[in-house]
Amino acid sequence: MYDIIHGNLNRQFKALELLASLLEEEFDLLCAHDTDGVTALEFSIHELLRQIVNERVSLKKNIQGATVAEYAGMLPDEERQELLRLYKLIDSLEQYSSRRASRNAELSLALLDQSRSLLLFLHDQITPKNVQCYGARGRLREARPEAAIYSGRY
């Protein structure tokens, strides 16, 4: 049973190491404004997270709902220390990945706001201004930038 749990924790540790490197790569792609690269990387990150969750569920089932620390308390000293070491490494990688994901989300939202602001600015620049000028009969012409229904004689 120890080998199964140790293998599970080791797989989780390796998966979280990979997750941390993928999040760093995502940050670099966000800084480079490579949306296609970010999109492709997001699929990999989501698949990796799904696999980590499956490992967690399997671990919970193997230790029958107990915590890893409780299970490790029943083991000999050497095995207990190895499991607790892996558990602490996994916890620190989770914290690091969480902070990195938050930073990536903030950068992504900032880039979205910047793009939206630029789009609104460009839209304002190309829309016709409400210019007041005189028409052919010497009266102030009414500008209609919006769609309007034509009326009058043909």
Disulfide bonds with the S-S distance in Angstrom:
none
